[in-house]
């Protein structure tokens, strides 16, 4: 079996447990400058969170209005609306509605795939997705003397020689390449949503919702 195939067959290790951490105690906030600063940071942070929560309430209202218009224009025209997209008052005050295609950064989950099947039918889904592998060298193994030079000459043959020569164990040779597998939307999928689902605002809306993090939407001032 090739190194790349072995890498894709390796099961991912369990995530490390979160450390408990440590706390350094300070003195009376009325006398200790560090304690006073800590107290101020905590207080300001609480104020910020309160303001952010208040802001989020208003953003939710604007986001719904903007998204309705976005879906409507996208469905009608068949192409993404021109940017920047703004929600503007009669006196000129405006906020921006941002839509970003981030499908290359996120995996498409099984739940998303099932939702796509329900919306479009199972036969249509494979044309929207593909599975890609990202390979990287294990840094610790690459640091073993002689490995880097051998890999530069010829990857597969070099590893075979290293295993036979004893520089690497068979387990190390199989672990030399680490792979990350993910199924993602094909590039340009967001641009083609009306062509994929048809000129139906509800289906366009459903598809975008199914994309989830692959299509981020938010309002900014």
Backbone as CSV, one residue per row, in Angstrom:
resi,resn,N_x,N_y,N_z,CA_x,CA_y,CA_z,C_x,C_y,C_z
1,UNK,0.856,-1.198,0.000,0.000,0.000,0.000,0.887,1.241,0.000
2,UNK,0.542,2.245,-0.798,1.343,3.459,-0.870,1.253,4.263,0.415
3,UNK,2.243,5.168,0.606,2.248,5.996,1.813,0.999,6.853,1.906
4,UNK,0.538,7.374,0.775,-0.631,8.241,0.791,-1.881,7.465,1.194
5,UNK,-2.032,6.235,0.696,-3.186,5.433,1.062,-3.132,5.039,2.531
6,UNK,-1.908,4.732,3.007,-1.763,4.405,4.423,-2.136,5.586,5.299
7,UNK,-1.733,6.782,4.841,-2.032,7.989,5.620,-3.514,8.232,5.733
8,UNK,-4.261,7.984,4.644,-5.707,8.227,4.673,-6.441,7.186,5.500
9,UNK,-5.788,6.029,5.730,-6.432,4.954,6.491,-6.199,5.083,7.982
10,UNK,-5.281,5.956,8.402,-4.958,6.114,9.819,-6.107,6.794,10.544
11,UNK,-6.533,6.241,11.658,-7.596,6.842,12.452,-7.037,8.019,13.241
12,UNK,-7.822,9.060,13.340,-7.388,10.248,14.072,-7.377,9.962,15.572
13,UNK,-6.373,10.512,16.239,-6.244,10.319,17.686,-7.326,11.102,18.421
14,UNK,-7.653,10.633,19.626,-8.632,11.330,20.455,-8.094,12.711,20.835
15,UNK,-8.953,13.738,20.848,-8.483,15.079,21.210,-7.950,15.109,22.633
16,UNK,-6.915,15.883,22.835,-6.303,15.973,24.157,-7.260,16.626,25.144
17,UNK,-7.186,16.183,26.413,-8.043,16.753,27.439,-7.588,18.173,27.767
18,UNK,-8.542,19.026,28.044,-8.235,20.410,28.347,-7.547,20.513,29.701
19,UNK,-6.457,21.271,29.737,-5.712,21.441,30.982,-6.520,22.268,31.984
20,UNK,-6.322,21.976,33.265,-7.043,22.695,34.314,-6.531,24.115,34.492
21,UNK,-5.243,24.334,34.180,-4.682,25.675,34.294,-4.244,26.003,35.705
22,UNK,-3.856,27.248,35.882,-3.360,27.707,37.174,-3.809,29.150,37.384
23,UNK,-3.975,29.547,38.634,-4.395,30.918,38.958,-3.387,31.542,39.913
24,UNK,-2.931,32.756,39.588,-2.024,33.511,40.447,-2.832,34.559,41.208
25,UNK,-2.838,34.472,42.508,-3.648,35.372,43.327,-2.989,36.742,43.475
26,UNK,-3.810,37.770,43.470,-3.333,39.139,43.697,-3.994,39.682,44.957
27,UNK,-3.611,40.877,45.333,-4.073,41.425,46.606,-5.401,42.149,46.534
28,UNK,-5.614,43.067,47.447,-6.834,43.866,47.568,-6.908,44.848,46.404
29,UNK,-8.011,44.854,45.655,-8.158,45.778,44.529,-8.014,47.249,44.920
30,UNK,-8.239,47.572,46.200,-8.114,48.961,46.639,-6.648,49.366,46.826
31,UNK,-5.775,48.389,46.968,-4.368,48.686,47.235,-3.420,48.118,46.182
32,UNK,-3.800,47.013,45.574,-2.922,46.339,44.613,-3.266,46.789,43.190
33,UNK,-2.269,47.315,42.447,-2.504,47.830,41.099,-2.933,46.730,40.132
34,UNK,-2.327,45.541,40.274,-2.678,44.424,39.389,-4.110,43.985,39.648
35,UNK,-4.485,43.865,40.919,-5.851,43.471,41.264,-6.849,44.499,40.749
36,UNK,-6.477,45.761,40.868,-7.347,46.836,40.378,-7.540,46.723,38.868
37,UNK,-6.438,46.409,38.150,-6.511,46.267,36.703,-7.362,45.063,36.304
38,UNK,-7.206,43.957,37.039,-8.011,42.759,36.765,-9.486,43.067,36.934
39,UNK,-9.815,43.747,38.017,-11.216,44.101,38.301,-11.771,44.991,37.197
40,UNK,-10.938,45.931,36.707,-11.379,46.826,35.638,-11.615,46.059,34.343
41,UNK,-10.714,45.135,34.033,-10.854,44.333,32.809,-12.140,43.520,32.841
42,UNK,-12.397,42.880,33.992,-13.613,42.068,34.132,-14.858,42.938,33.974
43,UNK,-14.833,44.124,34.592,-15.985,45.017,34.500,-16.222,45.518,33.083
44,UNK,-15.154,45.955,32.411,-15.278,46.447,31.035,-15.722,45.323,30.104
45,UNK,-15.185,44.125,30.336,-15.574,42.974,29.525,-17.068,42.691,29.647
46,UNK,-17.596,42.805,30.861,-19.024,42.597,31.083,-19.847,43.649,30.353
47,UNK,-19.369,44.900,30.376,-20.058,45.977,29.662,-20.048,45.724,28.151
48,UNK,-18.913,45.261,27.645,-18.806,44.963,26.224,-19.778,43.865,25.820
49,UNK,-19.844,42.831,26.657,-20.750,41.724,26.355,-22.198,42.189,26.347
50,UNK,-22.537,43.088,27.260,-23.902,43.614,27.311,-24.214,44.418,26.053
51,UNK,-23.244,45.237,25.626,-23.429,46.018,24.401,-23.520,45.116,23.173
52,UNK,-22.670,44.088,23.138,-22.696,43.154,22.011,-24.029,42.417,21.929
53,UNK,-24.568,42.051,23.105,-25.868,41.373,23.126,-26.964,42.298,22.614
54,UNK,-26.888,43.567,23.020,-27.857,44.553,22.561,-27.729,44.769,21.059
55,UNK,-26.467,44.830,20.574,-26.205,44.999,19.149,-26.741,43.818,18.351
56,UNK,-26.590,42.618,18.908,-26.988,41.413,18.199,-28.494,41.370,17.971
57,UNK,-29.257,41.917,18.917,-30.713,41.972,18.751,-31.072,42.777,17.505
58,UNK,-30.441,43.933,17.347,-30.715,44.784,16.185,-30.174,44.162,14.900
59,UNK,-29.000,43.527,14.988,-28.422,42.896,13.803,-29.308,41.765,13.293
60,UNK,-29.941,41.051,14.217,-30.815,39.947,13.818,-31.986,40.450,12.985
61,UNK,-32.549,41.583,13.381,-33.674,42.175,12.637,-33.232,42.583,11.239
62,UNK,-32.087,43.278,11.169,-31.582,43.759,9.877,-31.146,42.582,9.003
63,UNK,-30.515,41.584,9.614,-30.028,40.428,8.853,-31.173,39.697,8.161
64,UNK,-32.296,39.531,8.863,-33.442,38.854,8.253,-33.958,39.642,7.052
65,UNK,-34.068,40.954,7.208,-34.547,41.801,6.110,-33.579,41.733,4.933
66,UNK,-32.281,41.842,5.235,-31.274,41.817,4.176,-31.253,40.463,3.468
67,UNK,-31.375,39.385,4.248,-31.320,38.049,3.643,-32.523,37.797,2.748
68,UNK,-33.680,38.275,3.154,-34.864,38.137,2.304,-34.647,38.823,0.958
69,UNK,-34.073,40.018,0.997,-33.795,40.744,-0.239,-32.700,40.057,-1.055
70,UNK,-31.687,39.549,-0.361,-30.601,38.848,-1.037,-31.124,37.631,-1.791
71,UNK,-31.922,36.818,-1.116,-32.471,35.606,-1.742,-33.378,35.974,-2.911
72,UNK,-34.198,37.008,-2.712,-35.102,37.427,-3.777,-34.358,37.891,-5.019
73,UNK,-33.362,38.748,-4.840,-32.587,39.245,-5.984,-31.779,38.127,-6.636
74,UNK,-31.196,37.267,-5.828,-30.386,36.155,-6.328,-31.236,35.220,-7.172
75,UNK,-32.441,34.921,-6.672,-33.346,34.034,-7.395,-33.816,34.664,-8.694
76,UNK,-34.167,35.943,-8.637,-34.689,36.642,-9.819,-33.636,36.792,-10.921
77,UNK,-32.440,37.197,-10.529,-31.401,37.503,-11.516,-30.539,36.305,-11.891
78,UNK,-30.490,35.315,-11.006,-29.685,34.138,-11.302,-28.203,34.325,-11.049
79,UNK,-27.789,35.480,-10.588,-26.394,35.755,-10.245,-26.365,36.447,-8.886
80,UNK,-25.223,36.342,-8.208,-25.097,36.979,-6.898,-25.244,38.490,-7.016
81,UNK,-25.973,39.122,-6.099,-26.103,40.584,-6.118,-24.730,41.252,-6.012
82,UNK,-24.604,42.426,-6.608,-23.341,43.146,-6.553,-23.052,43.593,-5.116
83,UNK,-21.763,43.618,-4.797,-21.346,44.096,-3.487,-20.758,45.495,-3.599
84,UNK,-20.764,46.275,-2.517,-21.310,45.927,-1.197,-22.826,45.979,-1.180
85,UNK,-23.444,45.116,-0.400,-24.888,45.092,-0.230,-25.215,45.843,1.059
86,UNK,-26.053,46.847,0.977,-26.331,47.702,2.139,-27.823,47.783,2.436
87,UNK,-28.123,47.956,3.702,-29.474,48.295,4.156,-29.373,49.741,4.629
88,UNK,-30.111,50.617,3.952,-29.921,52.053,4.154,-31.214,52.762,4.511
89,UNK,-31.122,53.718,5.416,-32.289,54.511,5.807,-32.452,55.685,4.834
90,UNK,-33.591,56.346,4.929,-33.868,57.471,4.037,-32.896,58.620,4.237
91,UNK,-32.345,58.750,5.448,-31.407,59.845,5.703,-29.950,59.452,5.463
92,UNK,-29.736,58.274,4.860,-28.391,57.904,4.429,-27.597,57.004,5.353
93,UNK,-28.090,56.725,6.549,-27.372,55.819,7.439,-27.514,54.391,6.925
94,UNK,-26.418,53.642,6.966,-26.452,52.312,6.356,-25.563,51.328,7.100
95,UNK,-25.919,50.060,6.982,-25.069,48.966,7.433,-24.891,48.018,6.247
96,UNK,-23.868,47.219,6.311,-23.535,46.334,5.192,-23.928,44.900,5.506
97,UNK,-24.493,44.236,4.511,-24.811,42.815,4.631,-23.751,42.047,3.851
98,UNK,-23.068,41.151,4.548,-21.950,40.433,3.946,-22.312,38.962,3.759
99,UNK,-22.061,38.451,2.560,-22.231,37.030,2.261,-20.900,36.524,1.721
100,UNK,-20.336,35.504,2.355,-19.028,34.998,1.947,-19.081,33.500,1.680
101,UNK,-18.526,33.119,0.543,-18.418,31.702,0.199,-17.176,31.137,0.877
102,UNK,-17.387,30.338,1.917,-16.270,29.738,2.650,-16.305,28.223,2.553
103,UNK,-16.880,27.722,1.469,-17.034,26.279,1.318,-15.701,25.551,1.269
104,UNK,-14.631,26.242,0.843,-13.320,25.587,0.777,-12.717,25.391,2.158
105,UNK,-13.267,26.041,3.181,-12.696,25.985,4.525,-13.387,24.988,5.444
106,UNK,-14.576,24.522,5.060,-15.349,23.688,5.967,-15.766,22.376,5.316
107,UNK,-15.860,21.358,6.149,-16.357,20.070,5.685,-17.876,20.119,5.547
108,UNK,-18.397,19.318,4.645,-19.848,19.151,4.519,-20.219,17.920,5.341
109,UNK,-21.011,18.114,6.370,-21.346,17.021,7.280,-22.342,16.060,6.640
110,UNK,-22.497,14.908,7.279,-23.474,13.926,6.796,-24.887,14.506,6.865
111,UNK,-25.147,15.295,7.896,-26.466,15.915,8.025,-26.736,16.870,6.860
112,UNK,-25.713,17.647,6.477,-25.871,18.548,5.336,-26.108,17.764,4.051
113,UNK,-25.385,16.674,3.880,-25.551,15.858,2.679,-26.954,15.256,2.604
114,UNK,-27.461,14.820,3.763,-28.818,14.267,3.806,-29.844,15.338,3.460
115,UNK,-29.629,16.558,3.974,-30.541,17.661,3.680,-30.516,18.001,2.192
116,UNK,-29.338,17.958,1.585,-29.232,18.216,0.144,-29.968,17.146,-0.650
117,UNK,-29.857,15.910,-0.197,-30.562,14.811,-0.875,-32.067,15.027,-0.832
118,UNK,-32.572,15.485,0.312,-34.006,15.739,0.445,-34.450,16.887,-0.453
119,UNK,-33.580,17.905,-0.587,-33.929,19.074,-1.385,-33.809,18.812,-2.876
120,UNK,-32.731,18.124,-3.284,-32.424,18.005,-4.709,-32.569,16.596,-5.270
121,UNK,-32.588,15.597,-4.382,-32.544,14.219,-4.840,-31.119,13.691,-4.765
122,UNK,-30.977,12.412,-4.452,-29.654,11.824,-4.229,-28.773,11.895,-5.463
123,UNK,-29.355,11.815,-6.653,-28.554,11.795,-7.880,-27.850,13.120,-8.139
124,UNK,-28.398,14.212,-7.634,-27.832,15.535,-7.923,-26.691,15.908,-6.985
125,UNK,-26.640,15.307,-5.810,-25.678,15.720,-4.783,-24.223,15.454,-5.160
126,UNK,-23.876,14.280,-5.712,-22.458,14.032,-6.044,-21.837,15.093,-6.952
127,UNK,-22.642,15.725,-7.806,-22.107,16.755,-8.699,-21.755,18.037,-7.959
128,UNK,-22.252,18.196,-6.723,-21.987,19.405,-5.948,-20.820,19.247,-4.990
129,UNK,-20.447,18.004,-4.699,-19.441,17.746,-3.677,-18.255,16.986,-4.250
130,UNK,-17.158,17.094,-3.578,-16.011,16.240,-3.884,-15.176,16.073,-2.630
131,UNK,-14.432,14.990,-2.583,-13.599,14.700,-1.423,-12.154,15.016,-1.755
132,UNK,-11.533,15.812,-0.913,-10.144,16.173,-1.131,-9.305,15.765,0.062
133,UNK,-8.036,15.549,-0.185,-7.104,15.170,0.870,-6.001,16.221,0.968
134,UNK,-5.672,16.598,2.183,-4.548,17.484,2.423,-3.465,16.682,3.138
135,UNK,-2.326,16.564,2.511,-1.243,15.780,3.073,-0.177,16.692,3.676
136,UNK,0.408,16.254,4.763,1.518,16.994,5.354,2.491,16.002,5.972
137,UNK,3.738,16.408,6.079,4.744,15.552,6.675,4.694,15.682,8.198
138,UNK,4.887,14.550,8.870,4.999,14.537,10.318,6.330,15.184,10.693
139,UNK,6.288,16.305,11.391,7.486,17.100,11.664,8.499,16.342,12.517
140,UNK,8.030,15.563,13.469,8.947,14.841,14.345,9.722,13.776,13.577
141,UNK,9.017,13.075,12.710,9.687,12.032,11.934,10.607,12.641,10.883
142,UNK,10.186,13.735,10.285,11.019,14.400,9.287,12.311,14.917,9.901
143,UNK,12.318,15.138,11.228,13.505,15.654,11.905,14.540,14.568,12.184
144,UNK,14.182,13.312,11.997,15.139,12.227,12.210,16.260,12.345,11.179
145,UNK,17.516,12.281,11.607,18.647,12.444,10.685,18.556,11.519,9.473
146,UNK,18.746,12.089,8.297,18.753,11.317,7.059,17.422,11.249,6.350
147,UNK,16.322,11.544,7.078,14.998,11.405,6.474,14.742,12.494,5.426
148,UNK,15.004,13.752,5.780,14.706,14.866,4.881,15.418,14.711,3.539
149,UNK,16.695,14.339,3.598,17.473,14.194,2.368,16.926,13.061,1.493
150,UNK,16.546,11.968,2.131,16.034,10.832,1.372,14.705,11.167,0.709
151,UNK,13.846,11.896,1.453,12.540,12.262,0.915,12.692,13.156,-0.300
152,UNK,13.685,14.037,-0.288,13.915,14.931,-1.414,14.213,14.150,-2.698
153,UNK,14.878,13.005,-2.577,15.269,12.252,-3.767,14.084,11.489,-4.364
154,UNK,13.426,10.743,-3.547,12.287,9.970,-4.070,11.476,9.465,-2.886
155,UNK,10.236,9.954,-2.766,9.438,9.720,-1.572,9.219,8.234,-1.278
156,UNK,8.572,7.548,-2.145,8.210,6.159,-1.853,9.422,5.257,-1.722
157,UNK,10.353,5.359,-2.663,11.534,4.493,-2.626,12.399,4.816,-1.423
158,UNK,12.481,6.100,-1.056,13.285,6.499,0.100,12.736,5.896,1.383
159,UNK,11.424,5.934,1.549,10.833,5.392,2.770,11.063,3.887,2.847
160,UNK,10.945,3.206,1.714,11.188,1.764,1.688,12.614,1.452,2.138
161,UNK,13.575,2.213,1.644,14.975,2.012,2.022,15.203,2.320,3.498
162,UNK,14.555,3.362,3.994,14.727,3.740,5.401,14.163,2.679,6.337
163,UNK,13.043,2.100,5.964,12.452,1.045,6.785,13.350,-0.189,6.781
164,UNK,13.816,-0.565,5.584,14.693,-1.730,5.474,16.023,-1.487,6.194
165,UNK,16.515,-0.242,6.150,17.793,0.074,6.769,17.728,0.298,8.265
166,UNK,16.526,0.400,8.819,16.382,0.534,10.261,16.323,1.959,10.768
167,UNK,16.475,2.951,9.867,16.369,4.341,10.316,14.967,4.653,10.811
168,UNK,13.989,4.042,10.200,12.589,4.179,10.613,12.000,2.807,10.848
169,UNK,11.121,2.705,11.813,10.344,1.477,11.965,9.250,1.476,10.906
170,UNK,8.627,0.339,10.707,7.546,0.265,9.724,6.401,1.185,10.130
171,UNK,6.141,1.269,11.429,5.079,2.159,11.928,5.406,3.610,11.631
172,UNK,6.682,3.996,11.831,7.086,5.366,11.531,6.986,5.657,10.035
173,UNK,7.374,4.694,9.233,7.281,4.877,7.789,5.843,5.088,7.343
174,UNK,4.930,4.327,7.932,3.512,4.478,7.597,2.946,5.801,8.092
175,UNK,3.565,6.358,9.153,3.060,7.602,9.753,3.728,8.845,9.214
176,UNK,4.655,8.672,8.297,5.418,9.814,7.801,4.509,10.891,7.214
177,UNK,3.504,10.467,6.481,2.585,11.418,5.862,1.266,11.384,6.609
178,UNK,0.792,12.546,7.024,-0.494,12.675,7.699,-1.493,13.270,6.730
179,UNK,-2.699,12.761,6.740,-3.699,13.216,5.780,-4.946,13.711,6.487
180,UNK,-5.529,14.743,5.925,-6.806,15.260,6.404,-7.813,15.120,5.270
181,UNK,-8.848,14.342,5.502,-9.865,14.118,4.473,-11.088,14.967,4.761
182,UNK,-11.631,15.608,3.733,-12.865,16.347,3.931,-13.643,16.411,2.630
183,UNK,-14.943,16.346,2.788,-15.849,16.513,1.651,-16.352,17.943,1.668
184,UNK,-16.183,18.652,0.568,-16.573,20.051,0.500,-17.440,20.306,-0.722
185,UNK,-18.057,21.492,-0.737,-18.777,21.898,-1.938,-17.769,22.207,-3.037
186,UNK,-18.127,21.901,-4.259,-17.261,22.224,-5.379,-17.148,23.745,-5.502
187,UNK,-15.981,24.245,-5.907,-15.816,25.691,-6.070,-16.878,26.273,-7.002
188,UNK,-17.414,27.424,-6.623,-18.419,28.085,-7.452,-19.847,27.625,-7.216
189,UNK,-20.044,26.723,-6.240,-21.401,26.217,-5.983,-22.343,27.342,-5.584
190,UNK,-21.900,28.232,-4.699,-22.755,29.331,-4.260,-23.214,30.182,-5.436
191,UNK,-22.320,30.432,-6.373,-22.664,31.261,-7.531,-23.780,30.646,-8.375
192,UNK,-23.924,29.310,-8.300,-24.854,28.615,-9.196,-26.137,28.156,-8.515
193,UNK,-26.381,28.619,-7.296,-27.526,28.096,-6.542,-28.845,28.170,-7.327
194,UNK,-29.220,29.326,-7.933,-30.479,29.352,-8.684,-30.511,28.366,-9.852
195,UNK,-29.349,28.123,-10.469,-29.304,27.144,-11.554,-29.450,25.716,-11.020
196,UNK,-28.959,25.496,-9.807,-29.003,24.161,-9.208,-30.406,23.808,-8.727
197,UNK,-31.053,24.739,-8.030,-32.346,24.434,-7.405,-33.528,24.978,-8.184
198,UNK,-33.272,25.848,-9.172,-34.364,26.461,-9.918,-34.728,27.826,-9.353
199,UNK,-35.503,28.573,-10.109,-35.878,29.939,-9.710,-37.022,29.911,-8.703
200,UNK,-36.723,29.456,-7.522,-37.699,29.343,-6.445,-37.045,29.888,-5.183
201,UNK,-37.568,30.982,-4.656,-36.914,31.631,-3.510,-36.823,30.715,-2.291
202,UNK,-37.842,29.894,-2.073,-37.813,28.999,-0.917,-36.699,27.961,-1.042
203,UNK,-36.513,27.426,-2.261,-35.469,26.421,-2.474,-34.076,27.050,-2.421
204,UNK,-33.958,28.274,-2.937,-32.683,28.990,-2.846,-32.345,29.225,-1.372
205,UNK,-33.347,29.676,-0.619,-33.159,29.919,0.812,-32.752,28.621,1.531
206,UNK,-33.431,27.527,1.212,-33.135,26.240,1.834,-31.693,25.814,1.549
207,UNK,-31.289,25.959,0.296,-29.947,25.525,-0.088,-28.885,26.318,0.669
208,UNK,-29.087,27.641,0.754,-28.121,28.488,1.459,-28.071,28.134,2.942
209,UNK,-29.226,27.847,3.526,-29.262,27.444,4.927,-28.532,26.123,5.129
210,UNK,-28.696,25.202,4.170,-28.018,23.916,4.259,-26.505,24.107,4.202
211,UNK,-26.045,25.068,3.423,-24.605,25.309,3.315,-23.999,25.700,4.660
212,UNK,-24.798,26.303,5.527,-24.335,26.619,6.876,-23.092,27.487,6.876
213,UNK,-22.043,27.031,7.558,-20.805,27.803,7.669,-20.101,27.962,6.331
214,UNK,-20.459,27.141,5.364,-19.842,27.261,4.039,-20.289,28.543,3.336
215,UNK,-21.348,29.149,3.833,-21.820,30.429,3.290,-22.167,31.321,4.481
216,UNK,-21.206,32.088,4.945,-21.435,32.940,6.114,-22.161,34.208,5.707
217,UNK,-23.082,34.645,6.573,-23.823,35.881,6.332,-23.854,36.682,7.620
218,UNK,-23.553,37.943,7.525,-23.603,38.773,8.725,-23.761,40.242,8.357
219,UNK,-24.152,41.025,9.351,-24.351,42.471,9.180,-23.232,43.190,9.910
220,UNK,-22.656,44.200,9.259,-21.624,44.996,9.933,-21.877,46.476,9.695
221,UNK,-21.492,47.286,10.654,-21.697,48.734,10.546,-20.630,49.342,9.641
